[in-house]
């Protein structure tokens, strides 16, 4: 039987029919139905599921009281699909199993859960198209929302439809509670003819036109209002239409209508409805047990059902979610507490301890240590299942119910940490204020200071965080040396992000404090790193090189723990950059990325990807670097965080793509204003200097490079030092040899002490630019020799370029052509087109032309397709490629079929 379109919704029904047709054709579609309460979103979902012939249908009905239970929504959706779990990669399988409470011993990382959910839906749809509908998605728990929204954005060719129904928010919703980035269908009120038809269905017979118009005006086409408002009107209003229109918001008016209907029921029917409203799972057996506990018999249920507000079948369903809300809040506080206590009593402690604890908490009339302790145990279980937001909420409620002041402060500190991790810094700071309300010993004050400092660093990577971390470290030093020293290392890390304005007040103080807090014996790798960095900050770069090299060797040891690696490998890679040690930087960067991937740690992964991206850029592998930069954006999208853009900025600058580089540069500059991230402008100025040197616009390059280094009293490792090399080249070309010589003196202090081929090659190339005659040529040849022994193809090509330019100026045209040809071909092969065009212009001045490179096949491939080609070429399977690029294996298959057609090949081997 054909499902007729919903009254007045022919357009919306047509859109939904098109969605189903696309999925039947092998595509995937996601959509958000957005509208005010009662406007008909649920009815449209019913139409959609009725039309989904041949589909497997999975439903989620979100309940407000379940918003703090981790992965409650994902469990509703995916529990019937768990027979496909064994088809997922092991890490994803364990993560999803843990999230669904299936006995996995692994703590599920939200990132891996999202990837696993994507794979599970894809595998389920292999047998038949899959339709997933999520009603009242604004009440979905945050962990489930992040996983399902990520999945919806990554669906392409899996024959899956994922449709959310969401209320129009009255204000901006919290991050992670909205399915952002998906196509939306705004569901508005019915047009007047359809609204009039629906209204007359509940007002049969003859009615005064003023009555009809009054209800039409008040309902504004909202179907639920058209059905319910007449039921609450007084008879005199219906007779003559003289009643005044409501000034309440429509949602309040509808809920008031339900409150009046509930209030007119017998008390036992109201109690039964309240039990149904309090029990969020819709389990009839559990509801009957609660009713029995409350002394309610079958007649109470019959009266509640007869009122048309609830149905009891395989599940307990309210006529509309607003009915549940009206029933719950119309009851007195004591009635709600009594019902929660009854639900707690009849909920299986072994099978569902967290929901039992939650009911007990809502049933408590005042502080209760036994309930608070149970909430704390639930928080531990929530943390083990990856529900950070749930952990925070459970601990915060435990704080409220804890009678003992000392224990309340301990729980408040734990709750503050969890709340910070859940992305709610304001609440975390309020909880810390509770900790500070009483007397604290010095250790506890240090822990509070550390929590405040980490909140500051996460929220605003500015100059405030280093000072707060210093304060925390000083208090912790007498009680926990290892934690204090780790805190000082965090100061150095925070000061790098804060930029030059935090250097003096941050790193110098941390270095002095570290020296006053000797490392334990034997020292950990982190202790060696801290001591080396402290020596560099206080005594200078040259003095610290031996100590820093010891730290590099310690982090390169195979016995390094994954926890220590994930925490500090980014900083040790920055240290390797400062020592001009490309080999160790590459080795440890790859290790960091491998650890982050294996752990599925989405907080560490963007930084690991960015460092590996830098390595690929230095190696001249810009396609691989661009792939990782895109992956950074995808990881950030998966977890709802701001993504670092520095990897993409590196690629754009080296490619010579001015519009892209400048747009990313502006975004990096904005980091200072938005987050206090002072390193952003430093990186953006270096990138502009590199860009303009490549384009031959040396005056602009000099200005940008000067700004990148000017504010540092002692040059930070990495980008500020690289900016010196750009400044030397730019000023040498603009006829400012004195400025170039001063910059070379600063550069030499760092390169000579490091002594690597990378350092000496950059120094020799820079020195050659401000030298003359045979001495200049000697330095050029030294630069070529040193850089040829490295994998730094871009820097080596630049040495050929500047040597060729010097030979051309000296009138040695044939030799110049040879160097410029080498430079051009290297730059062109690496897609460094800014520098390639600079070499081409020099060749043209010598009467030599180069053909413009043309790789039509490459340009026909999309960036995503180029990524897949590279990974398939490296031997990765479709599931491995999917895990790397956050796609399902079926989408990888779909992309490969298109790629084969574009490249004219028939197999992966041909790639």
NORJOTA-V86166 format. One record per helix or strand of 2 or more residues. SS is the DSSP state (hx for helix, st for strand). FROM is the first residue (numbers start at 1). TO is the last residue. If there is no record, write none. Layout:
ss = (SS,SS)
from = (FROM,FROM)
to = (TO,TO)
This chain:
ss = (hx,st,hx,st,hx,hx,hx,hx,st,hx,hx,st,st,hx,hx,hx,hx,hx,hx,hx,hx,st,st,hx,hx,hx,hx,hx,hx,hx,hx,hx,hx,hx,hx,hx,hx,hx,hx,hx,hx,hx,hx,hx,hx,hx,hx,hx,hx,hx,hx,hx,hx,hx,hx)
from = (10,29,41,56,64,72,90,110,130,137,142,160,184,192,209,223,235,250,267,284,298,310,316,321,333,353,369,388,405,425,442,463,481,500,525,541,562,582,602,622,646,658,679,698,719,737,757,773,793,813,833,856,863,878,889)
to = (24,35,51,61,66,87,99,124,135,139,154,167,186,202,219,232,240,263,278,293,306,312,318,330,346,363,384,401,421,436,459,476,498,515,539,556,578,599,618,639,655,675,695,709,733,754,769,788,809,829,845,860,873,885,903)
